[in-house]
Amino acid sequence: MATAQTPVGNRDGKTIMGHPRGLVILFLTEMWERFSFNGMRGLLIIYLTQHFLMSDESSTLLYGAYGALVYVMTIIGGSLADRYLGARKAVTFGAILLTFGHFGMTFEGDGSRQLVNYGENQYEIVLDARGGDARQQIVTVLGTSYITFTETTMDIADPDSVGLPASIDRDEFTLTVETEQKYLNILYLSLALIIAGVGFLKANISTIVGSLYGFGDARRDSGFTIFYMGINMGAFLASIFCGYLGIVHGWKYGFGLAGIGMLIGLVVFLSCQSWLEGKAEPPNPEKLKEKVFLGINVEWLCYSVGLAIIAVSMLLVMNAELAVGILGPLGVVMMLGMIGYTVLQLKGDERSRMLAAIYFILAQIPFWALFEQAGSSLNLLTARLVDREMFGWSVPGPVFQSLNAGYIFLFAPLAAWLWIWLAKRNLNPSTPVKFALGVAMAGLGFLSLVAGMKGSGEVGLTPVYFIFLIYWIHTMGELMVSPVGLSAVTKLAPARIVGMTMGAWFLYSGLSNLLAGVIARTTGAETIGGQMTNVAAAKAGYIEVYSQVGYIALGISVLMLLISPAITKMMHGAD
């Protein structure tokens, strides 16, 4: 029984800064997991377009499918942990898969080759660097020369050095791409390992955090806040260091550093599991030993499900269109199932609150669909069309993804204080209003960037401070959607189905990533050798798409504001 000296949920009374020791281990494990995940993610879209020479359309859709699957698989990993494995075993298994996945990304090979067929000969196009500062070169037996493309020609800067004309019409040459399929398959396998690893780790490590605190423990919210800071610390450091190494020194170094981060997280978690005080163990250890199929016990059958997840995920990232065709209908079916259950099985206030929870699950979609452009279309735009010169240094595009985590550090405590200050004065916006404002911020972020792009002319580079601005606006929106939505769903869903409801939240977060990929695909510019051929057309395409999604988001936010009183009423005081 808890005493005044021993906090509820802390078996032996040993604490660090007033919190259970296990929180330190979970903080460090999640920090390094986010370091590895965000480090790889920041490089991925540029890696796909420059190393494997995928089109903008293909790479952004693949990125969206990958992001969706990461969230969807947490439902399976969380369910297996709840019923059989326990969170500790699930997190360990997930961390092992993640480590292998991240190190798999270092096997880059030679990627793909862009070839020019002109006359009777074939020439290779190469890049002299990585990222937005890379320039195209044509290679012949005589030498190399920088080249540029227009809508109608290939222009050669030093034609004498390569024995070619200064300008060649587009109808006089053809382009082909040769891909090292072996290394492309290694990439797909690595992404599948990461998807499965996150599926077993992400939801379950949060579960362990909650288990460290007993019912009514006043330290719980503080503990989750500390844990959340670990997430953002890892993301912040990864975007800087992995992004820099990958662009400046080589893809394998950026991906390798991400892998080292995950390995450190795994070692930390394995070495200090006793600090968890048995709070993450299997619900029925004896059940795990039962033989169920061909001499395989329940525990290893759970791990076999993880291997199946890898196989399915690999298939879907290889065929992103198939992922859209499967996950989209899955989302519709699950939503109809939730609505049906709510209408048929729940009554009174329970039914009303659950319908409000379903509203928030759906209302997050427009926000995340725009917010998740950060890793795909916005990442490409930053690398290609932004003046990244700062203090005499051309900052690699992926480094700017650290801004979101940095802003979270700065403004999350301020937002938390602001809600309390407003509540004391009866001015705190309702949860539906906060959601509407968050969606509006997503739209305003893109409209601010569009203003910067228009102000820089038809082909000019957009000033870098507009990238700082869009990430700040989107972070402010995130603080109105993510923590607020998670809190609302847990309060609104009946206790007996809160797990299912949280699974639905993550599922639709995943589907938002898929929609983000579909949106990003519409910004795709023509590329040769991973570089744009027509800057003016590419910039105009970004302006058109970002303007449309910005105004659509504002329209959705107005609609959400109009119905917010009705949603608040449906919550019956659970605001």
Secondary structure, DSSP 4 states (H G I P E B T S, - for coil): ---SSS-TT-TT--EETTEETHHHHHHHHHHHHHHHHHHHHHHHHHHHHHTS---HHHHHHHHHHHHHHHHHHHHHHHHHIIIII-HHHHHHHHHHHHHHHHHHTT--TT-EEEEEEETTEEEEEEESSSGGG--EEEE-SS-EEEEEE-SSEEEES-HHHHTS-SEEEGGGEEEEEEE-HHHHHHHHHHHHHHHHHHHHHHHHHHHHHHHTS-TT-TTHHHHHHHHHHHHHHHHHHHHHHHHHIIIII-HHHHHHHHHHHHHHHHHHHHHTGGGGTTTTS-S-HHHHT-EEETTEEHHHHHHHHHHHHHHHHHHHHHTHHHHHHHHHHHHHHHHHHHHHHHHHH--HHHHHHHHHHHHHHHHHHHHHHHHGGGGTHHHHHHHHHEE-EETTEE--GGGGGHHHHHHHHHHHHHHHHHHHHHHHTT-PPPHHHHHHHHHHHHHHHHHHHHHHHHHT-SSPPEETHHHHHHHHHHHHHHHHHHHHHHHHHHHHS-GGGHHHHHHHHHHHHHHHHHHHHHHHHTT---EETTEES-HHHHHHHHHHHHHHHHHHHHHHHHHHHHHHHHHHHHHTT--
